[in-house]
Amino acid sequence: MTRNRSLLAALALGLLSSTAASAGDVRIMWYSDGVEGEVFQDIVARFMKENPGINVIVDNVAYGVIKEQLPIQLEAGNGPDIVRATAIKDLSKHWLDLRPLVSDAAYWDENFGAHADWMRPDGSNQISGFMTQLTLTGGFANKTLFEQAGVAIPGKDATWDDWAKAASEVAKSQQIPFAMAIDRSGHRITGPNLSHGANYIGADGKPAPIDQGTKDFVTKFVGWTADGTMSKEVWVSAAGSTYRAAAEDFINGQLAFYYSGSWQVPNFATKIGSNFDWVATGSPCGPTACTGMPGGAALVAVKYTKNPQEVAKVMEYLAREDVVKEFSERTMFLPAHKGVVAKGNLDFKTEDQQVKAALNTFVAATATTSDVAQKLPGWRWSDTIYGALVTRVSQVVAGELPLDEAFARIDADIAAKVKDSGL
């Protein structure tokens, strides 16, 4: 019955989700945080001019489609030929091994090898794809609001409590709806959890029970949503593990402090413009660390494709050093290509000094990323924990579940997923 429901759900998505059936067709499912979709489409158009026998179709979708509908398609043996995704470890069994298909596997190992484990099955040397960018979670402050309120922006070693106090003073002075917001995402609250001493990984490599570090920050976060310091609406406006960003609230000048990540920089550059001044802040500190969560999106090939040779040719073009460099410069993303990073001659296409300063802040913040945070992107159970966290914490914020019961249910949700996996 479950299998039949999955098949029906996948079929209901129609042509958008169907694997390319025509010879020479390559269908790419793509989502955007900012302007990267336009840049990507431009690069794909050039590829097709150089390779007239391959027709590349880019389906631009909302991130919710990638997060919620793509897994159903893949379980049904369906889906696009290539996809830009973030749950790259959790879905790794569905990715195509490009190693026997690409012309120079050593190039991929050398330039993308550092993050290859993030997107391939454990124990394999599979080439699944490459990271379109590296990301790091971190904060943003509305500098103009702080200045108008006469409140100093907390320094680089400031704690979450320091930020809550300062942002609350700004919110009260400037009469904005909320002092702070965090994206509705289990991944997004993981950085603060780790900074408070959390460790999701058990001694056996499987998920450990929710520990005191996680409980400490989640309790603090729930308290802030209750007293109005933290935006409650972001977390109660969706159900289950559905992602909801608070970017528009920050863009519209409704927040003093916003915790999201480096991928928002080009988005803010485009949409905020000269409306107000803003700065990237790095991650606030907890008792044990001042860490953000590394990660990013990957472009991966799907093993259910009917045109693997064409898929490999598209992927090789998009992974070329000059193409990666251009994509990074035009999107203002941090590149994940070793050769591009080593040469250090990136010319980000912006005259906005706020953007350049923000990118440099995120680069500097990578130095404080904790060891546990570095392990999580390549750990099999990360997305399982993120999903349980966001679902249950949202229920607490909405008043549907007591906090102690939420912690118990998070453990139960994760244990059920582990059991169902048979691992």
VENRA-V486735 format. One record per residue. RES is the residue in one letter. SS is DSSP state (helix for helix, strand for strand, loop for the rest). OMEGA is omega in whole degrees, -180 to 180 (none if undefined). D_CENTER is the distance of its C-alpha to the mean C-alpha in whole Angstrom. Layout:
BEGIN
[[RES;SS;OMEGA;D_CENTER] [RES;SS;OMEGA;D_CENTER]]
END
This chain:
BEGIN
[[M;loop;179;32] [T;helix;179;29] [R;helix;-180;29] [N;helix;179;30] [R;helix;179;28] [S;helix;180;25] [L;helix;179;27] [L;helix;180;28] [A;helix;-180;25] [A;helix;-180;24] [L;helix;-178;27] [A;helix;-179;27] [L;loop;171;24] [G;helix;-173;26] [L;helix;-179;26] [L;helix;-173;22] [S;loop;-173;21] [S;loop;176;25] [T;loop;-178;25] [A;loop;-176;27] [A;loop;-177;30] [S;loop;178;32] [A;loop;179;33] [G;loop;178;31] [D;strand;174;28] [V;strand;-178;25] [R;strand;-179;22] [I;strand;173;19] [M;strand;-171;16] [W;strand;172;14] [Y;loop;-178;11] [S;loop;170;11] [D;loop;-176;10] [G;loop;-174;13] [V;loop;-172;16] [E;helix;179;14] [G;helix;179;16] [E;helix;179;19] [V;helix;-179;19] [F;helix;-180;18] [Q;helix;179;21] [D;helix;180;23] [I;helix;179;23] [V;helix;179;23] [A;helix;177;26] [R;helix;178;27] [F;helix;-177;27] [M;helix;176;29] [K;helix;180;32] [E;helix;-178;32] [N;loop;-173;32] [P;loop;180;34] [G;loop;-178;34] [I;loop;180;30] [N;strand;-178;29] [V;strand;-180;25] [I;strand;180;24] [V;strand;176;20] [D;strand;178;19] [N;strand;-176;17] [V;loop;174;15] [A;loop;-180;13] [Y;helix;179;10] [G;helix;177;12] [V;helix;179;14] [I;helix;-174;11] [K;helix;-171;10] [E;helix;-175;14] [Q;helix;-179;17] [L;helix;180;15] [P;helix;179;16] [I;helix;178;20] [Q;helix;-177;20] [L;helix;179;20] [E;helix;178;22] [A;loop;-179;24] [G;loop;-177;25] [N;loop;176;23] [G;loop;178;21] [P;loop;176;20] [D;loop;179;21] [I;strand;179;18] [V;strand;169;14] [R;strand;-172;11] [A;strand;177;9] [T;loop;178;6] [A;loop;-167;9] [I;loop;176;10] [K;loop;-177;13] [D;loop;-178;14] [L;loop;-170;15] [S;helix;180;16] [K;helix;-178;20] [H;helix;-175;19] [W;strand;178;19] [L;loop;175;22] [D;loop;-179;23] [L;loop;-174;24] [R;loop;-180;26] [P;loop;-174;29] [L;loop;-178;28] [V;loop;-175;27] [S;loop;-177;30] [D;loop;-179;29] [A;helix;-180;27] [A;helix;177;28] [Y;helix;179;26] [W;helix;180;22] [D;helix;-177;23] [E;helix;-171;24] [N;helix;-179;21] [F;helix;-174;18] [G;helix;-176;20] [A;helix;-178;18] [H;helix;-177;15] [A;helix;-180;17] [D;helix;179;17] [W;helix;-172;13] [M;helix;178;14] [R;loop;180;17] [P;loop;179;20] [D;loop;175;21] [G;loop;-179;24] [S;loop;173;24] [N;loop;-176;24] [Q;loop;168;22] [I;loop;-177;21] [S;loop;-176;18] [G;strand;180;16] [F;strand;178;15] [M;strand;176;11] [T;strand;174;11] [Q;strand;169;10] [L;strand;179;9] [T;strand;174;7] [L;strand;176;9] [T;strand;-180;8] [G;strand;-173;12] [G;strand;174;14] [F;strand;178;16] [A;strand;173;20] [N;strand;-174;22] [K;helix;-179;25] [T;helix;179;27] [L;helix;178;27] [F;helix;-179;28] [E;helix;-180;31] [Q;helix;180;32] [A;helix;-178;32] [G;loop;-179;34] [V;loop;179;31] [A;loop;175;30] [I;loop;-179;26] [P;loop;-178;26] [G;loop;-172;26] [K;loop;179;23] [D;loop;-179;24] [A;loop;-180;24] [T;strand;174;23] [W;helix;178;21] [D;helix;178;25] [D;helix;-179;26] [W;helix;179;23] [A;helix;-179;24] [K;helix;-177;28] [A;helix;-179;27] [A;helix;178;25] [S;helix;177;27] [E;helix;179;30] [V;helix;-178;29] [A;helix;180;28] [K;helix;-179;31] [S;helix;-173;33] [Q;helix;177;31] [Q;loop;174;31] [I;loop;-173;27] [P;loop;-177;26] [F;strand;176;24] [A;strand;-172;23] [M;strand;171;20] [A;strand;172;17] [I;strand;177;13] [D;loop;176;11] [R;strand;-173;12] [S;loop;175;9] [G;loop;177;10] [H;loop;-174;8] [R;helix;179;8] [I;helix;180;12] [T;helix;177;12] [G;helix;176;12] [P;helix;177;15] [N;helix;-179;17] [L;helix;178;17] [S;helix;177;19] [H;loop;173;21] [G;loop;-178;22] [A;loop;172;20] [N;loop;-177;20] [Y;loop;-170;18] [I;strand;179;20] [G;loop;-179;24] [A;loop;-180;26] [D;loop;180;26] [G;loop;178;23] [K;loop;-178;22] [P;strand;175;21] [A;loop;174;23] [P;loop;178;24] [I;loop;-174;22] [D;loop;-174;24] [Q;helix;179;25] [G;helix;178;22] [T;helix;-180;20] [K;helix;-178;23] [D;helix;-178;24] [F;helix;-180;20] [V;helix;177;20] [T;helix;179;24] [K;helix;-179;23] [F;helix;179;20] [V;helix;177;22] [G;helix;179;25] [W;helix;177;24] [T;helix;-180;23] [A;helix;-177;27] [D;helix;175;28] [G;loop;178;26] [T;loop;-177;25] [M;strand;179;21] [S;loop;176;20] [K;loop;-174;21] [E;helix;-179;21] [V;helix;-174;17] [W;helix;-179;17] [V;helix;-176;20] [S;loop;178;20] [A;loop;-178;18] [A;loop;177;19] [G;loop;-179;18] [S;loop;-178;14] [T;loop;-180;13] [Y;loop;174;10] [R;strand;178;12] [A;loop;176;11] [A;loop;-175;14] [A;helix;-178;14] [E;helix;177;17] [D;helix;178;19] [F;helix;-180;18] [I;helix;-178;19] [N;loop;176;22] [G;loop;-177;23] [Q;loop;-178;23] [L;strand;173;21] [A;strand;-177;22] [F;strand;-177;19] [Y;strand;179;16] [Y;strand;-180;13] [S;strand;-180;9] [G;strand;-172;8] [S;loop;-179;10] [W;loop;-180;8] [Q;helix;-174;11] [V;helix;179;13] [P;helix;177;15] [N;helix;179;14] [F;helix;180;16] [A;helix;-178;19] [T;helix;-169;20] [K;helix;179;20] [I;loop;179;21] [G;loop;-179;24] [S;loop;-177;27] [N;loop;175;26] [F;loop;178;26] [D;loop;180;25] [W;strand;180;21] [V;strand;169;20] [A;strand;-172;17] [T;strand;-169;18] [G;strand;-179;16] [S;loop;174;16] [P;loop;-176;19] [C;strand;167;21] [G;loop;-179;22] [P;loop;-174;25] [T;loop;-177;24] [A;loop;173;21] [C;loop;-168;19] [T;loop;167;16] [G;loop;178;12] [M;loop;176;9] [P;strand;178;9] [G;strand;-179;6] [G;strand;177;5] [A;strand;179;6] [A;strand;171;10] [L;strand;-175;13] [V;strand;177;15] [A;strand;-178;18] [V;strand;-171;20] [K;loop;179;23] [Y;loop;179;24] [T;loop;175;25] [K;loop;-177;29] [N;loop;-175;28] [P;helix;-180;27] [Q;helix;178;29] [E;helix;178;28] [V;helix;-180;24] [A;helix;-179;25] [K;helix;177;26] [V;helix;-178;24] [M;helix;179;21] [E;helix;179;24] [Y;helix;-177;24] [L;helix;-179;20] [A;loop;179;20] [R;loop;-176;23] [E;helix;-178;23] [D;helix;180;24] [V;helix;178;22] [V;helix;180;19] [K;helix;180;21] [E;helix;-180;21] [F;helix;-179;18] [S;helix;-179;16] [E;helix;-176;19] [R;helix;180;19] [T;helix;-175;16] [M;loop;176;16] [F;loop;175;13] [L;strand;-175;13] [P;loop;179;15] [A;loop;-179;14] [H;loop;-175;18] [K;helix;-179;20] [G;helix;179;23] [V;helix;-180;22] [V;helix;-176;21] [A;helix;-178;24] [K;helix;170;26] [G;loop;-179;24] [N;loop;180;26] [L;loop;179;23] [D;loop;-178;24] [F;loop;-172;21] [K;loop;177;23] [T;loop;172;23] [E;loop;-177;26] [D;loop;-179;24] [Q;helix;176;25] [Q;helix;-179;22] [V;helix;-180;19] [K;helix;178;21] [A;helix;180;21] [A;helix;179;18] [L;helix;178;16] [N;helix;178;19] [T;helix;179;18] [F;helix;177;15] [V;helix;180;17] [A;helix;-178;19] [A;helix;178;17] [T;helix;-179;16] [A;helix;-179;19] [T;helix;179;19] [T;loop;-175;16] [S;loop;180;18] [D;helix;179;19] [V;helix;179;17] [A;helix;179;14] [Q;helix;-178;14] [K;helix;-170;15] [L;helix;-179;13] [P;loop;-180;10] [G;loop;-178;13] [W;loop;-174;15] [R;loop;-169;16] [W;loop;-177;16] [S;helix;-176;12] [D;helix;176;11] [T;helix;180;15] [I;helix;179;15] [Y;helix;-179;11] [G;helix;179;13] [A;helix;-180;16] [L;helix;-174;16] [V;helix;-179;14] [T;helix;-174;17] [R;helix;178;20] [V;helix;178;19] [S;helix;179;19] [Q;helix;177;22] [V;helix;-179;24] [V;helix;-180;22] [A;loop;-180;24] [G;loop;-177;27] [E;loop;-172;27] [L;loop;174;27] [P;loop;-175;28] [L;helix;-180;26] [D;helix;179;28] [E;helix;178;28] [A;helix;178;24] [F;helix;179;24] [A;helix;-179;26] [R;helix;175;25] [I;helix;178;21] [D;helix;-179;23] [A;helix;178;25] [D;helix;-178;22] [I;helix;180;21] [A;helix;179;24] [A;helix;179;25] [K;helix;178;22] [V;helix;180;23] [K;helix;-179;26] [D;helix;-179;25] [S;helix;-178;24] [G;loop;-179;27] [L;loop;none;26]]
END
